[in-house]
Amino acid sequence: MAANEHKNLTDVNRHNPKGFESATNDTLLSKTVGSGTNNTDGSLLWVKKNLIKTDTFDIQGYATLTNSNYHYGANMTDGQSPNEYNQDSGVSIVGNASLDVGDFFKVKSFVMHNACNLNTIYMWANATTSATITVALCKLTFTAGDTSAVEPVLLNELSITGQSSNDNLQVTRNLTPETSLAAGDVLFAMVKSSAAATTFFKLGIQVGYDN
């Protein structure tokens, strides 16, 4: 009988863990919280890989805005880089922007090192007026050797209403943006206001990986 103990079985004779056959692809076996005081009575749970294998990125900045156009960050040679968003894109809709590839390459951004999923976005912001402040999380995909203008792609927009105070912070979030990113995609932010205002903002971004 000892030879039939689980520890002595070859791999081909071992069974899959509970729930394996019905679990969706790209999931990992975990355990629920449970209710017991010893924290051991949770049930088995299959969880999406990209909710466990994660990275986080933080973007923060300020902008003194006088029109409704989207602005992006100062380039690396500016003493206020990467915090000041003083580059006017000339448009109020992200998809209409056309940016010089060399100039934009000097802007603070984050390069995705593997294909991933945009899991959550969290934003704190304020404004010196009652204007609506909108921060756009965007991506660019560069092509080596291509010198033509680049067009940012909108991933998500988050907005707050200013309370005419640097101290009155407002918060908003998107917990389910469900956007796929490719290896090499570049993440960055743009900011606009519905009226003249100075704003400070902080974005917390989480991405998750299936591989």
C-alpha positions in Angstrom: 0.0 0.0 0.0 2.9 2.4 0.7 3.7 2.5 -2.9 0.3 3.9 -3.6 0.7 6.9 -1.3 0.2 10.2 -3.1 3.8 11.2 -2.6 5.0 8.1 -4.5 2.7 8.5 -7.5 4.3 9.5 -10.8 3.0 12.7 -12.4 0.8 10.9 -14.9 -1.1 9.2 -12.1 -1.7 12.3 -10.0 -5.1 14.1 -10.3 -5.6 17.8 -11.1 -6.6 20.1 -8.2 -10.2 20.6 -7.4 -12.0 22.7 -9.9 -9.3 22.4 -12.6 -11.5 21.1 -15.4 -14.0 23.9 -15.1 -11.5 26.7 -14.3 -11.0 29.3 -17.1 -7.6 29.6 -18.8 -4.9 31.9 -17.4 -6.0 31.4 -13.8 -4.2 30.5 -10.6 -5.4 28.4 -7.7 -5.9 30.5 -4.5 -8.1 30.5 -1.4 -11.0 32.7 -0.3 -10.9 34.8 2.9 -13.2 32.5 4.9 -14.8 33.5 8.2 -12.9 31.5 10.9 -10.6 33.2 13.4 -7.7 31.0 12.5 -7.9 32.1 8.8 -7.7 28.6 7.5 -11.3 27.8 6.5 -11.4 29.5 3.1 -12.4 27.6 0.0 -10.4 26.9 -3.1 -10.7 29.7 -5.7 -9.4 30.1 -9.2 -8.3 33.7 -9.8 -7.3 35.4 -13.1 -3.5 35.5 -13.3 -3.5 39.2 -14.2 -5.1 40.0 -10.8 -2.2 38.4 -9.0 0.8 39.0 -11.2 0.7 42.8 -11.2 2.8 46.0 -11.5 1.9 49.5 -10.4 2.9 52.8 -11.9 2.4 56.3 -10.5 2.0 59.5 -12.5 1.7 62.9 -10.9 1.8 66.4 -12.2 0.5 69.9 -12.2 -0.8 72.3 -14.9 -1.8 75.9 -15.2 -4.5 75.7 -17.9 -6.0 78.6 -19.8 -7.9 76.7 -22.5 -9.7 73.4 -22.9 -6.9 71.7 -24.8 -5.2 68.6 -23.5 -1.7 69.3 -22.2 1.2 66.8 -21.8 4.4 66.8 -19.8 7.4 69.0 -20.1 10.3 67.4 -21.9 13.4 66.2 -20.1 15.4 69.4 -20.7 12.8 71.5 -18.8 13.6 72.1 -15.2 10.0 71.3 -14.2 10.1 67.9 -15.9 8.5 65.5 -15.3 5.9 67.2 -13.1 4.7 70.2 -15.1 2.2 69.6 -17.9 2.9 72.6 -20.1 2.9 71.2 -23.6 -0.4 72.2 -25.4 -1.5 69.4 -27.8 -3.7 71.9 -29.7 -6.8 69.7 -29.3 -9.4 68.8 -26.7 -9.9 65.2 -27.9 -7.0 62.8 -27.5 -7.5 61.0 -30.7 -7.1 64.2 -32.7 -3.6 65.0 -31.5 -0.6 64.6 -33.7 2.7 64.8 -31.9 6.3 65.1 -33.1 7.9 61.8 -32.3 11.3 63.3 -31.3 9.7 65.9 -29.0 7.3 63.5 -27.4 10.1 61.0 -26.8 11.6 63.5 -24.3 8.4 63.3 -22.1 8.2 61.1 -19.0 6.4 57.9 -19.8 6.4 54.2 -18.9 7.3 51.3 -21.3 5.4 48.0 -20.9 7.9 45.2 -20.8 5.3 42.5 -21.5 1.8 42.2 -22.8 -0.5 43.1 -20.0 -4.0 44.1 -18.9 -4.9 47.5 -17.5 -6.6 46.5 -14.2 -7.3 49.7 -12.3 -6.9 53.5 -12.4 -7.1 55.6 -9.2 -6.9 59.4 -9.3 -6.7 62.2 -6.7 -6.8 65.8 -7.9 -7.7 69.4 -7.0 -8.2 72.6 -8.8 -8.1 76.4 -8.0 -11.5 77.0 -9.6 -14.8 75.0 -10.0 -13.7 73.8 -13.4 -13.9 70.2 -14.5 -10.5 68.7 -14.6 -10.0 65.7 -16.8 -6.9 63.5 -16.9 -6.5 61.1 -19.8 -4.4 57.9 -19.5 -3.0 57.3 -23.0 -0.7 55.1 -24.9 1.7 55.4 -27.8 3.2 52.6 -29.9 6.5 53.7 -31.4 8.0 52.1 -34.6 11.8 52.0 -34.9 13.0 54.2 -37.7 9.6 55.8 -38.3 10.0 59.6 -38.0 6.4 60.5 -38.8 4.1 62.1 -36.2 2.6 59.9 -33.6 -1.1 59.8 -32.5 -1.9 59.0 -28.8 -4.5 56.4 -28.1 -7.0 57.1 -25.3 -7.2 54.3 -22.7 -9.4 56.1 -20.1 -10.5 59.5 -18.9 -11.1 60.4 -15.3 -12.7 63.7 -14.2 -13.2 65.7 -11.0 -15.0 68.9 -10.3 -12.6 71.5 -8.7 -13.6 73.0 -5.4 -11.6 76.2 -5.8 -9.0 75.0 -3.3 -5.6 73.4 -3.2 -6.7 71.6 0.0 -10.0 70.2 -1.1 -9.0 67.0 -2.8 -11.4 65.0 -5.0 -11.1 61.3 -5.9 -12.3 59.1 -8.7 -11.4 55.7 -10.0 -12.0 53.0 -12.6 -11.7 49.5 -11.2 -12.6 47.7 -14.5 -11.0 49.5 -17.5 -10.2 46.0 -19.0 -7.8 47.3 -21.6 -5.1 45.2 -23.2 -1.6 46.6 -23.7 1.2 45.1 -25.9 4.9 44.8 -25.0 6.6 48.1 -25.9 3.5 50.2 -25.5 4.2 53.5 -23.8 1.9 54.9 -21.1 1.6 58.6 -20.3 -1.0 61.1 -19.1 -2.6 64.3 -20.6 -4.7 66.8 -18.7 -7.3 69.4 -19.6 -9.7 71.8 -17.9 -13.2 73.1 -18.8 -12.0 76.6 -17.8 -8.9 78.4 -16.6 -7.5 76.6 -13.5 -4.4 75.3 -11.9 -4.6 71.6 -11.0 -2.4 69.0 -9.2 -3.2 65.4 -9.9 -1.9 61.9 -8.9 -2.7 58.7 -10.8 -2.2 55.2 -9.5 -2.2 52.6 -12.3 -2.2 48.8 -11.9 -1.5 46.4 -14.8 -1.7 42.6 -14.7 0.0 39.8 -16.6 -1.4 36.5 -18.0 2.1 35.2 -18.7 
